[in-house]
């Protein structure tokens, strides 16, 4: 149950005494509605902000070349420059949202997953290397979606959901084994490793 393509990468994170039981990566590109929504919204936001910058520049240029009195022309030009500067702030925010959306969209496809005799963990090497350790208690609170041969195991804790995203809005949440092969077998492995009662 250990994908040979990821074994060497996940083994570098093993702690002393840990034994690797399972390792894998997404078998197909994982997409989420939230990632698509944020990416699409941020692109629209940034495009509109850029158009506002253009309107401000055009206003300042037309103000300076108009036949109005010099005071009116200066006022129109100053307003155009001020409007452009304010719009540039929105462009910067939009670029930040685009980058965050792309991280949410692309990041999960680069993740690596592992289960050992002590814990589970997720490695996210996209843009900034991160690793999340999942305790047996966190692994116990899971939801399986998809078919038995391919699906997603999502692990829930108090930091998950909207609250977790608001607290860590600059990064994606590492709380799922996405689009893995044989998720039911992985779920069974978690149960037998951490929660099966020893027979007397």
N, C-alpha and C positions, 0 to 999 in steps of 0.2 A: 504493500500500500504506500510505498515511498516512491514518488516520482523521481527518477534518476536525474532529470534535468534541473531539479531544484535542491537535491540533497546537499551538495557541497555549500550552497548559499545559506541554507537554514542551519546547517551544522555549526557554522561559525558563531551562532548565538546560543549554543547549548551551554548550560551551567554545569558546574561540577556535579557528577553523579546522575545527570540526566541521560535518559536513553530515548532516542528518536523512534517513535512508533508509526508516525504518518506524516507525510509532507506532500504538498501539491500546490498548484496555482490555478487561476481561472482557466477553464477549458474553452471558453469563448468570451468575447468582449462583454463585460458586465455594464448594463445601462440602467440608470435610475431616472425616474420622472423628475426628481428634484434637481439632479445634475443637468438634465436637458433644459428644464425650466430656467434655472439660474443662468446658464450659458446663453440661451436665447434672449432672455430679458436684458442681460448685461450688454449684449451686442446691439439691441435696439436702443437701450439707454445711451450707449457711447455714440452711436450714429446720430441720435437726436442732439446730443451735447455738441458734437462736432459741427452739425448744421447751425446751431446757435452761435458758435464761434464765427462761422462764416457770415451770419447775419450781422453780428457786431462789427466785423471788419468792413463789410459792405456799407453799413451805416456810417462808420467813421470816414470812409473814402468818399461817399456821396456827400456827406456834410462838408468836407473840406473843398469839394469842387463845385458846390452849389452856388447859385447867384444870390443867395440870401446875404444879409448883412454879416459882417465878420463875426460879431458876437454870437449870432445864431449858428453860424457855421462851426465856430469853436465849440459851442455847447453840444451840437449834434455829434461832432467828432469825439469829444470827451465821453459822451454817453456811449458811443459805439465801442470805444476802447474799454470802458468800465464793464460793459455788457460782455465783451470778449473775455476779459480776465475772469469774471465770475463763471462764465461758461467753461473756461479751461479747468476750473476746479471740478466741475461735473465730469469733464472728460477724464481727468485723473481718477476720480472715483469709478467711472465706468471701466477704465483699463484694469483697475484693481479687481472689479467684479468679474471681468472677462477671464483674468488669470485664475481667480478662485474657481470659476465655473469649469474651466479647462482642467484644473487639478481634480475637481470632483468627477469630471467626465472620464479623464484618462488614467488618473491615479489607481483606481481599483484594478485595472487590467494588468498592472505591474506588481501587484501584491503577491506575497508568498505566504503559505500557511503551513503550520506544523502543530503536531500534538506529541508531547513527550509523556513519560511516566509521572511528571510533576505538574504540568500545565499545558495550555495551548498558547500559541503566539502567532502574531501577524506582523510581517515585515513589509513596509511600504518604502521602496527606494526611490520613488518618483519625486524629483526636484530636491526634496530634503529627506534624508534617511531617517525613518522612524520605526520603532518596534513597540507593539502593544502586547503585554503579557495577560493572559486570561486564566484566572484561578479556576480550580475545579468548581467553585460556587458559581462563577460567571458562566462556565460551560454548561452547567446544569439548567440554566434558565435560557432555553433556546427555542427557536422556531425553524422548522424546515419547510422550504417552499420549492416547488418543482417536482420533477419526476424522480423515482428512486435511482435512476442511472445518472442523472445530472440535475443539480439544483443548488440552493443556497441555504446555509445554516447561519441564522442571525442570533447573536447573543445579546441579551438585554440586561442592563443595570440602571442605576439611578441617574447616570449621566447621559443615557441614550436619549434619542428623540430631539424635539425642538430645543429643550433646555441645554442638552449637550452641544447642539450646533451653535446656540447663542453664546455659550461660554467659550467655545473654541471655534469662532467663526472664521479664523484664518487657516484652518486645516480641516481635512476630511476625517470622519470618524472611523476608527479601526475596530469594528465590532461584528464582522461577518466573514465567513468563508464563502465567497461568491462564485457561483457557476462551477462548482467542483464536481468531479466524477464520483459517483456512488455516495451521495450525501447520507443515505440511510446507513450504509456500512460505517461511515465516519461517526455518525450519531451512536451507533451500537458500540463502536470502539471507545467512545467517551464514557458510555454507561458502564461497560465492563471494566474499564481501567480505573475509574474513580468512584463508582457508586454500587458495584455489585457487592453484596454482602458475602463475606467469606463463609464457606460451608464448613460445618463442624464435623 
